[in-house]
Amino acid sequence: MSVDARYSRQVLFAPIGEEGQRKLIAGRVAIVGMGALGTVLANHMVRAGVGYVRLIDRDFVEPSNLQRQMLYNEQDAAGSMPKAIAAAKQLALVNSQVAIEPHVTDLNPTNAEELLGGVDLILDGTDNFSVRFLINDVSQKLGIPWIYGGAVASRGVSLTIVPGQTPCLRCLFPQAPAAGTTETCDTAGVIGGIIHVVASHQATEALKLLVGAQERLNLHMQQWDLWYNQTSSIHVAGARKADCPACGQERYEYLDALLDSDTIQSLCGRNSVQIHPVQPAELSLDDWEKRLSPLGPVEKNRFLLKFQPSADLNLVIFPDGRVLVQGTDDLIQAKNLYSRYIGM
């Protein structure tokens, strides 16, 4: 039985062919994060005919998303539609043959195995290292490949991780970066082109894995800077570490919440959420004043800095990396704001 004519151009590509297309139709993929990378990844997977696509995201659509998050429109932003729901609705119009399962939730140690289990592949569309380390733990524990991706400003990176064959993320990055040491799209900006480069590389690696062409996988960490015309390819195949907590010693510290417990607390009666960084930090309040002043009102003394991203919210930043999110007791909203402006 021949496959649907909609996939004819993909079937004509000899490394996929009809047999590969049938494998794609039988494939199951989870995408974590439905922001810029996630929307491109989901679009590729659904159009390629991957039979089941699970979308996981805790956030909602805002006007600033529309410049690069390709599945959303002005109506989604005006209605503050959850990204997973808005994406699923749009993707269903693209390919009704694909089972699309949206989850409006925060991926965390209590639900990660359930949300990331039962699939052939996990795709990273997130914007913070704590969640990536959590994905990495689930990947290693359950033996599910995943493809790391990240983009900010005009720079991007992608890496394919196959349990038992390649280094895992913690072989290369033993600890999450300290709070405030990495740029985010909300502090450094991002151009749309780098999103498509990174996500398209991830999507192509995904097709290779799903059709069984593992011999064609790129075992390098690929990096790009489109604005400054720079590319690099770092061979990491030999970087597996026997003492890696995750793939070497099977200690899943992020999944078991040993490194992430008690870092986020709602402060009873104060309409505030307190967030401690996973790793100790030493922040320069002067540097943060320069970084955040273009984005909203900032007040600073030698003990703390207060940043007002909107009329009813404040982020109070302390030199040890602790942050109070004032104006909400919603842990997910607080995590979104922390990830957006501080990096997590």
N, C-alpha and C positions, 0 to 999 in steps of 0.2 A: 504494500500500500504506500503510495507516494505521499510526501508531506505537503502541507498547504502551500499553494502557489505564492503566498505572501513572502515565503522564505527563499524564493527561487534564486535570488542573487547571492544569498549566503550559501545555499547548497552548491551553486556553481563554483564556489571557492573550494578547491580540491581538498585542502586539509580538513575541512568540515564535512562537506558532502551530505548525502542523505542519512548515512549512519550517524554522523556527528549531530545532525539536526534532530534526529530522534532522541539522542542523548540529552540534548538541550531541552527538548520538550519534557523529558522525564526529570530534569534537574530541579533542585530546590536550593534557593539562595535567601539568606537573610542580609538586609542592609541596615546598618546601625547609623542613624543620623540622616535626616532628610533635608539637610541644608544644601549648600552649593554642590559639593561632591555627590551627596546622596541622590539628588534629583537627576544628575547626569547618569550616574550608575543605574538607577532604577529605569530610566528611559532606555538605556542600552539593553538591559536585561529583558525588559518586556518586549521591546521591538525585535530582539533576537529570538524570542520564543521560549525563553526559560519558563518551564511550566508552572512554577510556584515561586512567588516573590513575597517575602515578609518584610514589611517596612516598620522600623522602630524609631520613634522620635518623641521627645517630651515637649517640644516647642510649638509656637503658633506663628502664622505668617504675619510679617510686618512690612511696611512699604520699602524699607531699606533692603529687604531680601530680593526684590524684583529685579535688581540689576544683574544678578548672577544665578538665582535659583530658578531654573528654567521651567519648572512645572506649575508655577504659581502665577496668579494674575491680580489685578487691582481689586477685584471683588473678594478674593481670598483674604487680602490684606485688610480691607475695610471691615470684613466680618471676623477678623482674628481667627481664621480657621486653623485648627490643628494641622500641622504640616503633613502628618501621616495620612490624615483623612483627605485633605486637598489633593495630595499626590495620588492616592489610590483612585480618587474620582477621575482625575485626568488620565491616568494610565489605563483605566478600564475602557476609555474611549479609543485608546490607541490599539489595544489588543484584548478583545473579549475572551480569547482562548486561555489567557493566563490567569491563574488563581492568585489574586493579590490580597494579602492579609495585613491590614494596618494595625499598629499598636500605638496608642497615644500613652506613652509611659516613659519613665526614667529607667534606663538600664542600670541595674545595681546588683550587688552580690546576692540579693534575695531572689531575683528573677532571671539572672543571666543564663543559667543553664537551661531553663525552660524556654526562654525566648531565642536562644542561639542553638539549641539542640534540634535534632530532626531535620537538618539541612546538609547539603553537600559542600557548602561554601559560605563564608562570612565576608562581607565587603564593608570596609571602614569608610564611613562618610562623616565621622565625628570631628570634633575640633578640640579635643583635650586628651592628654596622655593618661589620666587615670582610667578613663573608659577604655582606651586602647590596651592598657595593661590588663584590664578585666577581660576584654575580648581575647587577649593572648592567653590568659589562664584557661578560659573555656576551650579555646582551640587546642591547647596542649592536653587538657584533661580528656576531652571527647574525641581527639584525633581529627578535627575538622580544619582544613586549610582556611587561611584568611589572607586578605590583601590590604595592607596598610597604605593609606594615602593621606596627604596633608597639603594645604596650600594657604599662603598668606602673601599679601603684597603682589609681587610678580614671580614669587618662588614657589616651587612645589617639589614633592617627593613621593615615591611609590616603592613598595617592597612586597614581594610575594613570600608568604610564610607557609611551609608545609610541614606539619609535625613529623618528627622522626627523620626528616631529610634536610631541612634547612635550619639555620639559626632562627630562634624565636626573637621576639622584640626585646626581651630582657637580656638576651645574650649581647645585644648591641647597645641597649640603654638600660643598665641595671636598675636605675631609679628614675622616677618621674622628675622632670625639671622643676626646680624650686619655683614657687609662685612668683610671678612678676618678671621672670627671666626670659619668657618667650613672648613674641608678638602675637596679637590676635587680629582678626579682620576688622574689629571695631576700634582698634588703636592704630594699626598700620595700614588699614584698607586692603583691598584685593581687586584685581582686574579679572574679568570674566574668562579671558583666554587661558590663564593658567589652570583654572578649574577644569576646563575641557581637556587640556593636555593630560593632567594627572588622572582624571576619572576615565578617560579613554584608554590610557595605559592599563589602569586597573581592570577595566571591562574586558580588554583583550586578553589579559592574563586569566581572567575568569573563564572566558570561552575555552582557552587551552585546557584548563583544569576540568571543566565540565565535559568536554569531548574526549578526554583521556590523552591529550597530547602533552604530557608532563615533560617529555624530552625537549620541548620548545619553550619551557618556562624561562623567564629572565631571572637569573639568580644573582642579579646585581641590585644595589640600591640606586635607583634612578633619581637624579635631581635636575631641576631646570630653573633657570631664571630668564623668562621671556623678554623682560624689558632690557636687560643687559646682555642678551644673546649668549648666555652661558649654559652649558650642560655638563653633567658629570655622571659617571657610571662606576660605582664602587663595588668591587667584587667582594661579596661577604659570605660566599658558600663555605669557606673554611673557618668562619667565626663562631661556630657552635662551641659552647663552653660546658664542660662536664659538671662544673659547679654552679651553673645557672639555676636559680631557685625554681624556675618554672619547668623548662624542658630537661634539665639535668637532674634535679633532685625531686621533681614532682611536688614541690611546695607551692601551692596556689594561693599566695598571700593576698592578692587583690580579690580573688573569688571568695576566699575565707574571711575577708574583711579585716585581716590583721594589720594592714597598712592604711585602711580607709575608715576604720570604725571611729565613732564619736568625733568626727571632724565637722559635722554639720548639726547644729542644734537650734531649734526654735526657742526663743527666749520668752518664757511664759509672761503674758501680760504686757509685753513691750512692743508687739507688732514688729518684731525684728528676728532675723536669723543670723547666727554667728557661725562663721566658717573658718576653720583652722586649716592651713595647708598641710598636705600629706607629708611633705618634706619641710624641715625648718628653713626659714627664709630670713634674709636681712635686706629689707627694702630701704631705698633712699627716698624719703618723702619729697625731696627737691626734684628728683628725677620723675617721680610720679606726678608732681604738680605740672611739670613741663609736658608730660605725655597726655594728661587728662584735661588740661585747661582748654584746648581747642574743642573739646567735646561737651563741655558744660561747666557750670559754676564750681569753683574749687576754693575751699578754705583750708588753711594749714597752720598748725603750730608745731612746736618741736616734738610733740607727743603723738600726733595723728594728723591725717588728712581726710577731709570730708569732700566727697564728689557727688554732685547732684545730676544724674543722667536724665531725670524728668522731674516734674513739679512735685510729685508725691513720693519720690524714692531718693534715698541717700545711700552711698557706700562710704563707710568709715574705715579707712585703711590704717593699720598700725605697722610700725617698723618690723615687727616679727612675722609679718605676713598675715596676721589675723585680720578678718574683715567682718564688719557688721553691715548687714543689708537691712536698712530701716525702711519701714513703710509696707512690709509684707511679713506674714508668718508662713507663707507658702514655700516649702523647701525647694520645690522644682523651679519656681520663679527665681528664688535666690541663687540657685545653682546656675541658672541661665545667665543671670547678671554677672555673677562671679566669673564664669567661663568667658563671657563676652569681653569684659573689661580688664580682668586680672590675668586670666589664663589658668587652666586647671588640669 
